[in-house]
Amino acid sequence: MDSSKEEEIWRGRRDRMNKAMAASRAVAGQDPAETYAAACRLTNVINNADIEEFISAIESFADRTDLFAVLNTMGPGNGSLLHCAASARKDDILRLLIDSVGEHLIDARDEWGNTPLHMVATWGGSTRAAEMLIRRARDLPNVEDKSRLLRIKNKRGITALHSAVIYRHADMVRYLLSEDLEPVYWKNAIHRSPLYEAIFIDDSKLQEALFSLPLEPSRIEGLPPVHGAIAFYKCGMYFNLLM
C-alpha cells in the first residue's frame, strides 16, 4: 500500500475515534464499576480483533460511556489498554491509543512494574511499536530525560533491553541499543546486566548485537560478563570485554 493511501486510511480512523470521543463527553457521573467493565471488554476486543473492529467497539460505547475514563482505566494486573495492545502485538491499535490516552499512561507501570515498552520487548513486538512509544515519550512536555522510558526498571530491576535479551528478540535488542546504550551496563535485581544475560543464551544474532558494540567494561554493573564467558568457554566471542 502506498503512503498516501495509508495516510488516508489513518485519517479516517482518527476521525472516527475523535467523533466517538466527542460524543462520549455528554456522559457524566458514570459508575467506576461500569468504567472498569468497559475497559475489560475493550481488552478482550484488543486481544481478539483488528483495528477496524476495535474502532467499531469504541463507537458502540460512545453514547453511553465516558470513553476518556475508559481508555485511561487500569485494568487487570493494573495494566492499561496500552499494555494490552503492546503485549498482543496489535501495532495499529497501539498507534491509535497512543494518540488517545492520557500522557501519564505512556510510561505507566502495571502490577509488576512493567511499562508498555517492557511488554513490546517481552512479547516480541515490532520495532515500529517500540519506536511509537519512545517517540511519544520523548514528546511529552516537562520531561528532561528523553530516554526515561528506555531506562525504567520493573520490580525485578529489568529494563526493556533486559527483557528483549532474555526473550531472545535480537532485532528489538539492536533497535533499543540504537536509541539508548546506557541500559546495556545496568544490573537487574539478581545483579545481571543485559550483557551477562546474553552469555547464557545460544543465539549468535543476539550476541553479535551486544558484543560487537564499543563497550566500556568498567561501566558494567553487577556480575562481570567476562567471568561468565570464561566459565562457559566463550572467551573468543567476548574478547572485547577484556580490552
Secondary structure by P-SEA (a helix, b strand, c coil): ccaaaaaaaaaaaaaaaaaaaaaacccccccaaaaaaaaaaaaaaaacccaaaaaaaaaaaccccaaaaaaaccccccccaaaaaaaacaaaaaaaaaaccccccccccccccccaaaaaaaacccaaaaaaaaaaaaaccccccccccccccccccccaaaaaaaacaaaaaaaaaaaccccccccccccccccccccccccaaaaaacccccccccccccccaaaaaaaaccccccccccc
